[in-house]
Amino acid sequence: MMKSIMSDETMQFPKQEIARVCAIVDPATKIRYPLGPERLTIGRDADNVVALPDDSYVSGHHAQVYYEKGSCWLRDLGSRNGTVVNNLTIAGPIKIQPGDVITIGHTKLEVE
């Protein structure tokens, strides 16, 4: 009986679909904040990309979203009230993906 040997070059594997985060969306206002190479900051102060001046539970510079090593990350910037992803308070940087819901103060943002 003859065995068939295939090299890695001839074997074809299905490509994995990798969902890439492309924006943060405020579902209340429908405003979409596309992600680029720069870090996206979220907070109450006007100099944030996502400024939430009317939410008193949001710190001046509350959190940031950024790409690193091919993944999208969210980190809290030492806010007083913390940052929540999918109903869990984060303790350090966390990978985020489309469908995740970020809660900052009383504001919910969707990852797209």
Sequence and secondary structure as in RCSB ss.txt:
>XXXX:A:sequence
MMKSIMSDETMQFPKQEIARVCAIVDPATKIRYPLGPERLTIGRDADNVVALPDDSYVSGHHAQVYYEKGSCWLR
DLGSRNGTVVNNLTIAGPIKIQPGDVITIGHTKLEVE
>XXXX:A:secstr
       TTT            EEEETTTTEEEE  SS EEEESSTTSSEE TT TTS TT EEEEEETTEEEEE
E S SS EEETTEE SS EE  TT EEEETTEEEEE 
